[in-house]
């Protein structure tokens, strides 16, 4: 019997029913979110649905995780809205395509594991910042405010327009529908832990809106049928302008999709392929712009919903895309009546969940350097730009990390005696008491470029004397520290002195041989196995003089 046929029969007997139920539930959850994220991003409702259907289906096929569900997400709203405001919808489509190419390159060059090392304070900082911007951006639709035709370009302008519009009054029906949607959301969350609250809350908002027909803003027409193919504008000059935005979308998509895959691993005890996942995200984002869809990424909430409702294979995510396709084919004519205030209410809950308030509060009690990275990333996300925020946040965290690992101790034999006071260090100090021409220093910690200046500033030596450097606790040395050591040896030799290295670790010694430091010292005779041997060697050198 054909092996593939056996596998297929086994799947339909064992897993299909579970995937079907999970796929339908996730599809219903994705419906209001896809529409809400699209509108909040400055594009039409159907473009969010196209993204969830096409990108969601394609990414599921190629995904590095069996449980990943992809589509438009809240994290993209701030970036996409900025692109639409600056470059228009066509610019957004091109940006999504370019981001897809970047994601494929990330996966091909094995960047999946590197992205995992983005510092936690940076991730929490920009996620919380995005949540604040989304929250502020939804106040208009939630209260039915009139911005008098204006379209805010940033957070400060949004807040300013909100306060200005209060003088024109709120839309009472829209506000009632918004609060009804919120009430249903939190009530359902309390009474039913299994089925997600977003679709139920949307139904509650729609029911409430029936009492105010024609008195509140609605989604508007959503075309029934499949999206049509259209060619993108491959203009090199425009692509050059869009490259920074494309890189931001790619980085954000990579981070969120891999975080989502990690969450899925934790819930199922499985292991995803991070580089395969990046390539899958890239393929989905390359294809979807040709059909009018906005950028997509792995969605943590939808992926978790898939797992909680019994999803077992990637077929559940494919079924979720099929469910959305059927909805748009059959019910598109009715979707136009969805009130914007109900969608805004759902997005307010998304923003609250994204804010990671508990994690933010805990991080405020972390070491000061982490708090600084957190607050600066958060502030730059809200008041400047997400690209700038993530870039500066990562650079700051990297510099602080380098500073931390480069904090070496350079102590003399006397200081070692005073501060540590071990019998061994006392004996070393006593053995040098009659030899002021010999200086003994110990380096503790890896010798990276940040440590080079410390080493140069701290060490001293007598003219025509001997400088002994104990390196027992130096586990690594980089090119900058090697160069600093080279300069130090040259300076000692220039005044007629000698340098002896003691207790050098195997891999560090190998590096010093390759870079010519051992040769510069005068050969391996200036490498001592231990401090006692180094002192004996130094005394012989002094005696010869």
C-alpha positions as CSV (number, residue, x, y, z in Angstrom):
1,X,0.0,0.0,0.0
2,X,1.2,3.5,-0.8
3,X,2.9,5.1,2.3
4,X,1.4,8.6,1.7
5,X,-2.1,7.1,1.4
6,X,-1.6,5.4,4.8
7,X,-0.4,8.6,6.4
8,X,-3.4,10.5,4.9
9,X,-5.9,7.9,6.2
10,X,-4.2,7.9,9.6
11,X,-4.4,11.7,9.7
12,X,-8.2,11.8,8.9
13,X,-8.9,9.1,11.5
14,X,-6.7,10.6,14.2
15,X,-6.2,14.4,13.9
16,X,-8.5,15.9,11.3
17,X,-11.5,16.4,13.6
18,X,-9.3,18.2,16.2
19,X,-7.7,20.4,13.5
20,X,-11.1,21.2,12.0
21,X,-12.6,22.4,15.3
22,X,-9.4,24.4,16.2
23,X,-9.3,25.9,12.7
24,X,-13.0,27.1,12.8
25,X,-12.5,28.7,16.3
26,X,-9.3,30.4,15.2
27,X,-11.0,31.6,12.0
28,X,-13.8,33.2,14.0
29,X,-11.2,34.8,16.3
30,X,-9.2,36.1,13.4
31,X,-12.2,37.7,11.6
32,X,-12.7,40.8,13.9
33,X,-9.0,41.1,14.5
34,X,-8.0,41.1,10.8
35,X,-10.6,43.7,10.0
36,X,-9.7,45.9,13.1
37,X,-5.9,45.7,12.4
38,X,-6.4,46.7,8.8
39,X,-8.6,49.7,9.5
40,X,-6.2,50.8,12.3
41,X,-3.3,50.5,9.9
42,X,-5.0,52.9,7.5
43,X,-6.2,50.4,4.8
44,X,-9.5,48.8,4.0
45,X,-11.1,46.0,6.0
46,X,-10.8,43.5,3.2
47,X,-7.0,43.9,3.0
48,X,-6.7,42.6,6.5
49,X,-8.8,39.6,5.6
50,X,-6.8,39.0,2.4
51,X,-3.7,38.9,4.5
52,X,-5.1,36.4,7.0
53,X,-6.4,34.2,4.2
54,X,-3.4,34.2,1.7
55,X,-0.4,34.9,4.0
56,X,-2.0,32.8,6.8
57,X,-2.5,29.8,4.5
58,X,0.9,30.0,2.7
59,X,2.9,30.5,6.0
60,X,1.1,27.5,7.5
61,X,2.2,25.3,4.7
62,X,5.9,26.2,4.9
63,X,6.1,27.0,8.7
64,X,8.8,25.8,11.0
65,X,6.1,25.2,13.7
66,X,3.1,22.9,13.4
67,X,1.0,25.2,15.5
68,X,1.8,28.7,14.2
69,X,-1.1,30.8,13.0
70,X,-0.2,33.9,11.1
71,X,-1.9,37.0,9.9
72,X,-2.1,40.8,10.6
73,X,-1.1,41.7,14.2
74,X,-1.4,44.6,16.5
75,X,2.4,45.1,16.6
76,X,2.4,46.1,13.0
77,X,-0.3,48.8,13.3
78,X,2.0,51.7,14.3
79,X,4.6,50.9,11.5
80,X,2.0,50.2,8.8
81,X,0.0,53.4,9.5
82,X,3.2,55.4,9.3
83,X,4.0,53.9,5.9
84,X,0.5,54.5,4.6
85,X,0.6,58.1,5.8
86,X,3.9,58.7,4.1
87,X,4.0,56.5,1.0
88,X,0.3,55.5,0.4
89,X,-1.2,52.0,0.1
90,X,1.0,51.2,-2.9
91,X,4.1,52.0,-0.8
92,X,2.8,49.7,1.9
93,X,2.4,46.8,-0.6
94,X,6.0,47.3,-1.8
95,X,7.2,47.5,1.7
96,X,5.6,44.2,2.5
97,X,7.2,42.5,-0.5
98,X,10.6,43.8,0.4
99,X,10.2,42.7,4.0
100,X,9.4,39.2,2.7
101,X,12.6,39.2,0.8
102,X,14.5,40.3,3.9
103,X,12.9,37.6,6.0
104,X,13.9,34.9,3.5
105,X,17.5,36.1,3.6
106,X,17.4,36.1,7.4
107,X,16.3,32.5,7.4
108,X,18.7,31.5,4.6
109,X,21.7,33.0,6.5
110,X,20.6,31.3,9.8
111,X,19.6,34.5,11.6
112,X,16.7,32.6,13.5
113,X,18.8,31.9,16.5
114,X,20.4,35.4,16.6
115,X,17.1,37.2,16.8
116,X,16.4,35.3,20.0
117,X,19.1,37.3,21.7
118,X,17.3,40.6,21.4
119,X,17.4,41.9,25.1
120,X,14.2,41.4,27.1
121,X,14.0,45.1,28.2
122,X,14.0,46.1,24.5
123,X,11.2,43.7,23.6
124,X,9.0,44.8,26.5
125,X,9.9,48.5,25.9
126,X,8.8,48.6,22.3
127,X,5.8,46.2,22.8
128,X,4.5,48.4,25.7
129,X,5.1,51.5,23.6
130,X,3.1,50.0,20.7
131,X,0.3,49.2,23.1
132,X,0.1,52.8,24.2
133,X,0.0,54.1,20.7
134,X,-2.7,51.6,19.7
135,X,-4.8,52.4,22.8
136,X,-4.6,56.2,22.0
137,X,-5.4,55.6,18.3
138,X,-8.6,53.7,19.1
139,X,-10.2,56.4,21.3
140,X,-11.5,58.2,18.3
141,X,-13.6,55.3,17.0
142,X,-14.5,54.0,20.5
143,X,-16.1,57.3,21.4
144,X,-17.1,58.3,17.9
145,X,-15.0,61.5,18.0
146,X,-14.9,63.9,15.1
147,X,-11.3,64.8,14.0
148,X,-12.7,67.3,11.5
149,X,-11.1,65.5,8.6
150,X,-7.6,65.5,10.2
151,X,-5.4,62.4,10.3
152,X,-2.8,62.4,13.1
153,X,0.7,61.3,12.1
154,X,2.1,60.5,15.5
155,X,1.2,59.9,19.1
156,X,1.4,63.5,20.3
157,X,-0.8,64.7,17.4
158,X,-3.3,61.9,18.2
159,X,-3.6,63.0,21.8
160,X,-3.9,66.6,20.8
161,X,-6.7,65.8,18.3
162,X,-8.6,63.7,20.9
163,X,-8.7,66.6,23.3
164,X,-9.6,69.1,20.6
165,X,-12.5,66.9,19.4
166,X,-14.1,66.7,22.8
167,X,-15.3,70.2,22.3
168,X,-17.3,68.9,19.3
169,X,-18.8,66.2,21.5
170,X,-18.8,62.4,21.5
171,X,-21.0,60.1,19.5
172,X,-23.3,58.6,22.2
173,X,-24.5,55.6,20.2
174,X,-20.9,54.7,19.3
175,X,-19.8,55.0,22.9
176,X,-22.7,52.8,24.1
177,X,-21.8,50.1,21.5
178,X,-18.1,50.4,22.5
179,X,-18.7,49.9,26.2
180,X,-21.2,47.1,25.5
181,X,-18.6,45.3,23.4
182,X,-16.1,45.7,26.3
183,X,-18.6,44.5,28.8
184,X,-19.4,41.4,26.8
185,X,-15.7,40.7,26.3
186,X,-14.8,40.7,30.0
187,X,-18.0,39.0,31.0
188,X,-17.5,36.1,28.5
189,X,-13.8,35.9,29.6
190,X,-15.1,35.2,33.2
191,X,-17.8,32.7,32.4
192,X,-16.1,30.8,29.6
193,X,-12.4,30.0,29.7
194,X,-12.4,27.8,26.6
195,X,-13.9,29.8,23.7
196,X,-12.1,33.2,23.0
197,X,-14.1,36.3,23.9
198,X,-13.3,38.5,20.8
199,X,-15.9,37.0,18.4
200,X,-18.6,36.9,21.1
201,X,-17.8,40.5,22.1
202,X,-18.1,41.5,18.4
203,X,-21.6,39.9,18.2
204,X,-22.6,41.8,21.4
205,X,-21.4,45.0,19.8
206,X,-23.3,44.3,16.6
207,X,-26.5,43.5,18.5
208,X,-26.2,46.7,20.5
209,X,-25.7,48.7,17.2
210,X,-29.1,47.5,15.9
211,X,-30.7,50.0,18.2
212,X,-28.8,52.8,16.6
213,X,-28.9,52.1,12.9
214,X,-27.6,55.0,10.9
215,X,-26.3,56.8,13.9
216,X,-22.8,55.5,14.2
217,X,-19.8,54.9,11.9
218,X,-19.5,51.4,10.4
219,X,-16.9,49.4,8.4
220,X,-18.5,49.9,5.0
221,X,-18.5,47.8,1.9
222,X,-16.3,44.7,1.8
223,X,-16.1,43.2,-1.7
224,X,-17.4,39.6,-1.9
225,X,-15.2,37.1,-3.8
226,X,-11.5,36.4,-4.2
227,X,-9.0,39.2,-4.3
228,X,-7.6,40.0,-7.8
229,X,-3.9,39.9,-8.7
230,X,-2.2,43.2,-9.4
231,X,1.5,44.0,-10.2
232,X,3.6,46.0,-7.7
233,X,5.5,49.1,-8.7
234,X,9.1,48.0,-8.8
235,X,10.6,51.5,-8.9
236,X,14.2,51.5,-7.7
237,X,14.1,55.0,-6.3
238,X,10.9,54.2,-4.3
239,X,12.4,50.9,-3.1
240,X,15.4,52.7,-1.8
241,X,13.2,55.1,0.2
242,X,11.1,52.2,1.5
243,X,14.1,50.1,2.6
244,X,14.3,51.3,6.2
245,X,10.5,50.7,6.7
246,X,10.8,47.2,5.1
247,X,13.7,46.4,7.4
248,X,11.5,47.4,10.4
249,X,8.6,45.3,9.2
250,X,10.9,42.3,8.7
251,X,12.6,42.7,12.1
252,X,9.2,43.1,13.9
253,X,7.7,40.2,11.9
254,X,10.7,38.0,12.7
255,X,10.7,38.8,16.4
256,X,6.9,38.3,16.8
257,X,6.7,35.1,14.8
258,X,9.6,33.5,16.7
259,X,8.2,34.6,20.0
260,X,4.9,33.0,19.0
261,X,6.7,29.8,17.9
262,X,8.5,29.7,21.3
263,X,5.1,30.1,23.1
264,X,3.8,27.2,21.0
265,X,6.8,25.1,22.0
266,X,6.2,25.8,25.7
267,X,2.5,24.8,25.4
268,X,3.1,21.6,23.4
269,X,6.5,20.4,24.4
270,X,7.7,20.6,20.8
271,X,10.6,22.3,19.1
272,X,10.2,24.7,16.1
273,X,12.7,25.4,13.3
274,X,13.4,29.1,13.6
275,X,15.1,29.6,10.2
276,X,12.4,27.6,8.4
277,X,9.9,29.8,10.2
278,X,11.5,33.0,8.9
279,X,11.6,31.6,5.3
280,X,7.9,30.7,5.6
281,X,7.1,34.2,6.9
282,X,9.1,35.6,4.0
283,X,7.2,33.6,1.3
284,X,3.9,34.6,2.7
285,X,4.8,38.3,2.8
286,X,6.2,38.2,-0.7
287,X,3.0,36.7,-2.2
288,X,0.3,38.6,-0.3
289,X,1.0,42.2,-1.6
290,X,0.2,41.0,-5.1
291,X,-3.4,40.4,-3.9
292,X,-3.7,43.6,-1.8
293,X,-2.9,42.0,1.6
294,X,-0.9,43.8,4.3
295,X,2.2,42.3,6.1
296,X,1.6,39.3,8.3
297,X,3.4,37.5,11.0
298,X,3.0,34.8,13.6
299,X,0.2,35.8,16.0
300,X,0.7,34.7,19.6
301,X,-2.9,34.9,20.7
302,X,-4.3,33.0,17.7
303,X,-1.5,30.4,17.9
304,X,-2.3,29.9,21.6
305,X,-6.0,29.7,20.7
306,X,-5.2,27.0,18.1
307,X,-3.4,24.9,20.7
308,X,-6.0,25.4,23.5
309,X,-8.8,24.2,21.1
310,X,-7.0,21.0,20.2
311,X,-5.0,21.9,17.0
312,X,-2.5,19.2,16.3
313,X,-1.0,19.9,12.9
314,X,-0.4,22.8,10.5
315,X,-3.7,21.9,8.8
316,X,-5.6,23.8,11.6
317,X,-3.9,27.1,10.5
318,X,-4.8,26.2,6.9
319,X,-8.4,25.5,7.9
320,X,-8.5,28.9,9.7
321,X,-7.6,30.6,6.3
322,X,-10.3,28.6,4.5
323,X,-12.9,29.6,7.2
324,X,-12.1,33.3,6.6
325,X,-12.3,32.7,2.8
326,X,-15.8,31.2,3.2
327,X,-16.9,34.1,5.4
328,X,-15.8,36.7,2.9
329,X,-17.5,34.8,0.0
330,X,-20.8,34.3,1.8
331,X,-21.1,37.0,4.4
332,X,-19.2,40.0,2.9
333,X,-22.4,41.9,2.3
334,X,-23.3,41.8,6.0
335,X,-19.8,42.6,7.3
336,X,-20.2,46.3,6.2
337,X,-22.6,46.9,9.1
338,X,-19.9,46.1,11.8
339,X,-19.6,49.2,14.0
340,X,-16.2,50.8,14.2
341,X,-16.6,51.4,17.9
342,X,-17.0,47.6,18.5
343,X,-13.8,46.9,16.6
344,X,-12.1,49.7,18.5
345,X,-13.2,48.1,21.8
346,X,-11.6,44.8,20.8
347,X,-8.4,46.6,19.8
348,X,-8.4,48.3,23.3
349,X,-8.3,44.8,24.8
350,X,-5.5,43.9,22.4
351,X,-3.5,47.0,23.4
352,X,-4.0,46.1,27.1
353,X,-2.8,42.6,26.6
354,X,0.2,43.8,24.5
355,X,1.2,46.3,27.2
356,X,2.7,43.5,29.3
357,X,2.0,45.7,32.4
358,X,3.1,43.1,34.9
359,X,6.4,42.5,33.1
360,X,6.9,46.2,32.7
361,X,6.5,46.8,36.5
362,X,8.8,43.9,37.3
363,X,11.5,45.2,35.0
364,X,11.4,48.6,36.8
365,X,12.9,46.7,39.8
366,X,15.7,45.2,37.7
367,X,19.3,46.5,37.6
368,X,19.5,50.2,36.7
369,X,21.1,49.5,33.3
370,X,18.1,47.4,32.3
371,X,15.6,50.0,33.5
372,X,17.4,52.6,31.4
373,X,17.1,50.5,28.3
374,X,13.5,49.7,29.0
375,X,12.4,53.3,29.5
376,X,14.4,54.7,26.6
377,X,13.0,52.1,24.2
378,X,9.5,52.7,25.5
379,X,9.8,56.5,25.2
380,X,11.4,56.4,21.7
381,X,8.6,54.0,20.5
382,X,5.9,56.3,21.7
383,X,7.3,59.7,20.9
384,X,9.8,59.0,18.0
385,X,9.8,56.0,15.8
386,X,9.8,52.2,16.2
387,X,12.8,51.7,14.0
388,X,14.8,54.2,16.0
389,X,13.5,52.7,19.3
390,X,14.5,49.2,18.5
391,X,17.8,50.2,17.0
392,X,18.9,52.4,19.9
393,X,17.5,50.0,22.4
394,X,19.5,47.1,21.0
395,X,22.7,49.2,20.7
396,X,22.4,50.5,24.3
397,X,21.8,47.0,25.6
398,X,24.7,45.6,23.7
399,X,27.0,48.4,24.9
400,X,25.9,47.9,28.5
401,X,26.5,44.1,28.1
402,X,30.0,44.8,26.7
403,X,30.7,47.1,29.6
404,X,29.5,44.4,32.0
405,X,31.6,41.6,30.6
406,X,34.6,43.9,30.1
407,X,34.7,44.9,33.7
408,X,38.0,43.2,34.5
409,X,39.9,43.5,37.7
410,X,43.6,44.5,37.4
411,X,45.2,44.1,40.9
412,X,48.8,44.3,42.0
413,X,50.4,41.8,44.4
414,X,50.1,44.3,47.2
415,X,46.4,45.0,46.6
416,X,45.8,41.2,46.2
417,X,47.4,40.8,49.7
418,X,45.2,43.5,51.3
419,X,41.9,42.7,49.6
420,X,42.0,38.9,49.3
421,X,44.5,38.1,52.0
422,X,45.1,34.5,51.0
423,X,48.2,32.7,52.3
424,X,49.3,32.2,48.7
425,X,49.1,35.9,47.8
426,X,50.9,36.8,51.1
427,X,53.8,34.5,50.2
428,X,54.0,36.0,46.7
429,X,54.0,39.5,48.1
430,X,56.7,38.6,50.7
431,X,58.9,37.0,48.0
432,X,58.9,40.3,46.1
433,X,59.4,42.6,49.1
434,X,63.2,42.9,48.3
435,X,62.6,43.3,44.6
436,X,61.0,46.7,43.8
437,X,62.1,46.2,40.1
438,X,59.5,43.4,39.8
439,X,55.8,44.3,39.4
440,X,53.2,41.6,39.6
441,X,49.6,42.1,38.4
442,X,46.7,39.7,38.0
443,X,43.9,40.1,35.5
444,X,40.5,38.7,36.4
445,X,37.9,38.5,33.6
446,X,37.7,38.3,29.8
447,X,40.0,40.7,28.0
448,X,37.6,42.3,25.4
449,X,38.1,45.7,23.8
450,X,36.3,47.4,26.7
451,X,38.9,46.0,29.1
452,X,41.9,47.1,27.0
453,X,42.0,50.7,28.4
454,X,41.6,49.5,32.0
455,X,44.6,47.2,31.5
456,X,46.7,50.0,30.1
457,X,45.8,52.6,32.7
458,X,46.1,50.2,35.7
459,X,49.4,48.5,35.1
460,X,52.7,50.1,36.1
461,X,56.3,48.9,36.0
462,X,59.8,49.9,37.0
463,X,62.4,51.1,34.4
464,X,64.6,48.2,33.4
465,X,62.4,46.0,35.6
466,X,60.2,43.0,35.0
467,X,56.4,43.1,34.7
468,X,54.6,39.8,35.5
469,X,51.0,39.5,34.3
470,X,49.0,36.6,35.9
471,X,46.3,35.5,33.4
472,X,44.8,32.4,35.2
473,X,41.3,33.9,35.2
474,X,41.4,35.3,31.6
475,X,39.2,32.9,29.6
476,X,39.1,35.0,26.4
477,X,40.9,37.8,24.6
478,X,39.9,39.8,21.5
479,X,41.9,41.7,18.9
480,X,41.7,45.1,20.7
481,X,42.9,43.7,24.0
482,X,45.7,41.8,22.2
483,X,46.8,45.1,20.6
484,X,46.7,46.8,24.0
485,X,48.9,44.0,25.4
486,X,51.3,44.5,22.4
487,X,51.6,48.2,23.1
488,X,52.2,47.5,26.8
489,X,55.0,45.0,25.9
490,X,56.6,47.5,23.5
491,X,56.6,50.2,26.2
492,X,58.2,48.0,28.7
493,X,60.8,46.8,26.2
494,X,61.5,50.4,25.2
495,X,62.8,51.3,28.7
496,X,64.8,48.1,29.0
497,X,62.3,46.0,30.8
498,X,60.8,42.5,30.3
499,X,57.3,41.1,30.4
500,X,56.4,37.6,31.7
501,X,53.0,36.1,31.3
502,X,52.0,33.5,33.9
503,X,49.3,30.8,34.1
504,X,47.9,31.5,30.6
505,X,44.9,29.4,29.6
506,X,45.3,27.1,26.6
507,X,43.1,28.9,24.1
508,X,44.3,32.3,25.2
509,X,47.9,31.1,24.7
510,X,47.0,29.8,21.3
511,X,45.6,33.2,20.3
512,X,48.7,34.9,21.6
513,X,50.9,32.7,19.5
514,X,48.9,33.3,16.4
515,X,48.9,37.1,16.8
516,X,52.7,37.2,17.5
517,X,52.5,38.3,21.1
518,X,54.6,35.3,22.3
519,X,57.3,36.1,19.7
520,X,57.2,39.8,20.8
521,X,57.8,38.7,24.4
522,X,61.0,37.0,23.3
523,X,59.6,33.4,22.9
524,X,57.9,30.8,25.1
525,X,60.6,31.2,27.7
526,X,58.6,34.3,28.9
527,X,55.5,32.2,29.4
528,X,55.5,30.7,33.0
529,X,53.3,27.8,34.1
530,X,52.5,29.5,37.5
531,X,53.3,32.6,39.5
532,X,56.1,31.0,41.5
533,X,57.9,30.1,38.3
534,X,57.3,33.6,36.9
535,X,58.9,35.2,40.0
536,X,61.9,32.9,39.8
537,X,62.3,33.8,36.1
538,X,62.0,37.6,36.9
539,X,64.6,37.3,39.7
540,X,67.1,35.7,37.3
541,X,66.5,38.5,34.8
542,X,67.2,41.1,37.5
543,X,70.3,39.2,38.6
544,X,71.8,39.3,35.1
545,X,71.4,43.1,35.0
